[in-house]
């Protein structure tokens, strides 16, 4: 099971939180941050979701570090609003079809 949310026009504080927690380090910032898609699920599903998102549209996907007792993984999908919405739609479509995601 996965959980998805989108933040349109994220505040600078929200972006700062994500930049501090992203796996690739603070120094690298995505070029376009008009929207942020947040998706949480099991590791295997999140790797597949990242692949689907990056293949579907021009977005940047980052893992967001945290400590979750249920071993859930959080991904942030950065991009323009239309691209982030499209990426999340494609992930949800694949989940509903039962394709690629368990």
C-alpha positions, 0 to 999 in steps of 0.5 A: 500500500502506498500513500501519496500527497502533493504540495503545490507552491511549497513554502521555502520552509517546506523546501528547506525541511526536505533539502535537509532530509534528502538522501543526496545531500543538502548541496544539490537542489532540484532545478524546478520546485513548483510542486512536491509530490510525497509518496510513502510505502515499502522500500521495494514499491518506492524504488519502482515508484521512483522509476515510474515517475522519472520515466513518465515525466521530467521530475527529480525523485529524492529519498527523504531520510527519517525513522519510521518504525514500520520501515516505510520509505518516503520519496519526494518528487520535485518538478513543475506542478503538471509534471508532479501531478502526471508522475503521481497519476502514473504511479497510482495508475500502475498501482490500480492495475497491479502492474509493477507495484505490489 
